[in-house]
Amino acid sequence: MEPNEKVTVEVLVNAPLEKAWKVWTEPEFITKWNFASDDWKCPTAENDLQTGGRFSYLMKASDDSVGFDFSGEYTRVEQLKVIEYRIDDGRMVNIVFTEESDKTRVTETFEAENMHPVVLQRNGWQAILNNFKKLAEEAAK
């Protein structure tokens, strides 16, 4: 089996690092941004943010017709800097938070899965990241 292609998406958030980190990691915020389009939702999120800790996000269509758990284990957590995790299907994800003046750059690299075209996966992950950016900027006001 060949290795999965790595895909990177990123945003520059007009919010301080501490606020961006909080919106990314706390379940009360995760449920408000963790979906790619308005016809999806994230009704529940559990997050034990530490190396060896687990996360689980319920992803559902807005009409409740379909849903799935997005879950995995943290392999590395450096407060306000880096989050790495292994999705339960074995793929790895790396997220880097970089402070740039009063803004925060969030760079997320994930291993693509083999069921859907990479461009669709990139677009979906970018859309979720864009939702995160919007919420983090609203929370920072």
C-alpha positions in Angstrom: 0.0 0.0 0.0 1.4 3.4 -1.0 1.5 6.2 1.5 -1.4 8.7 1.4 -0.9 12.0 -0.2 -0.4 14.9 2.3 -2.7 17.9 1.8 -2.2 21.3 3.5 -4.8 24.0 4.1 -4.4 27.2 6.1 -5.9 30.4 7.3 -4.7 33.7 8.8 -7.1 34.5 11.6 -7.6 38.0 12.8 -7.5 36.9 16.5 -4.8 36.5 19.1 -3.2 33.1 19.5 -4.8 32.3 22.8 -8.3 33.0 21.5 -7.7 31.0 18.3 -6.4 28.1 20.3 -9.4 28.2 22.6 -11.9 28.2 19.7 -10.1 25.3 18.1 -9.9 23.1 21.2 -12.9 23.7 23.4 -16.0 21.6 22.6 -18.4 24.5 23.1 -16.7 26.2 20.1 -15.9 23.1 18.1 -19.6 22.3 17.6 -20.1 25.7 16.1 -17.4 25.5 13.4 -16.6 21.9 12.7 -18.5 21.3 9.4 -17.8 22.0 5.8 -21.2 23.4 4.7 -24.5 24.6 6.1 -26.2 21.3 5.3 -23.9 19.6 8.0 -23.6 20.1 11.7 -21.4 18.9 14.6 -23.9 18.4 17.4 -21.4 17.0 19.9 -17.7 17.2 20.6 -15.5 15.5 23.2 -11.9 16.6 23.5 -9.2 15.4 25.9 -6.4 17.6 24.6 -3.2 16.0 25.7 -0.8 13.5 24.3 -2.5 10.1 24.5 -5.9 11.8 24.9 -8.8 11.2 22.6 -11.3 13.3 20.7 -14.6 12.4 19.1 -16.8 14.7 17.0 -20.3 13.6 15.8 -20.7 14.9 12.2 -24.3 14.8 10.9 -26.3 16.1 8.0 -28.5 18.9 9.1 -31.6 16.8 8.3 -30.2 14.0 10.4 -30.3 11.6 7.3 -26.6 10.5 7.7 -23.8 10.9 10.2 -20.5 9.6 11.4 -18.0 9.9 14.2 -14.7 11.7 13.5 -12.4 10.5 16.2 -8.8 9.7 17.0 -6.0 10.0 19.5 -3.6 12.9 20.1 0.0 11.9 19.4 1.5 15.3 20.3 0.2 18.4 21.9 2.3 21.5 22.5 0.2 24.2 24.1 -0.5 27.2 21.8 1.8 25.7 19.1 1.2 22.2 17.7 -1.5 19.5 17.7 -0.9 16.2 16.0 -3.3 13.3 16.0 -4.0 9.9 14.4 -7.6 9.6 13.1 -9.1 6.2 14.0 -8.6 5.1 10.3 -4.9 5.5 10.8 -4.3 8.8 8.9 -2.2 11.5 10.5 -3.0 15.2 11.0 -0.7 18.0 12.0 -1.9 21.5 13.0 0.5 24.3 13.6 -0.5 27.6 15.3 1.8 30.5 14.5 1.5 34.0 16.0 1.9 36.8 13.5 1.5 40.2 15.2 -2.0 40.2 16.6 -3.1 37.4 14.2 -2.8 33.6 14.2 -1.9 31.5 11.2 -3.3 27.9 11.4 -1.7 25.4 9.1 -3.3 22.0 8.9 -1.7 19.1 7.0 -3.6 15.8 6.7 -3.2 12.5 4.9 -5.8 12.2 2.3 -8.0 9.1 2.3 -8.4 7.0 -0.9 -12.2 7.1 -1.3 -12.7 10.6 -2.5 -10.7 12.9 -4.9 -8.0 14.8 -3.1 -9.4 18.1 -4.5 -12.7 17.4 -2.7 -11.0 16.6 0.5 -8.9 19.8 0.3 -12.0 21.9 -0.4 -13.9 20.3 2.5 -11.1 20.7 5.1 -10.5 24.3 3.9 -14.2 25.0 4.3 -14.1 23.7 7.8 -11.0 25.8 8.5 -12.8 28.9 7.0 -15.7 28.3 9.4 -13.2 28.1 12.3 -11.6 31.4 11.1 -15.0 33.2 11.0 -16.0 32.0 14.5 -12.6 32.8 16.0 -12.7 36.3 14.6 -16.2 36.8 16.0 -15.1 35.5 19.4 -12.1 37.8 19.5 -14.3 41.0 19.1 
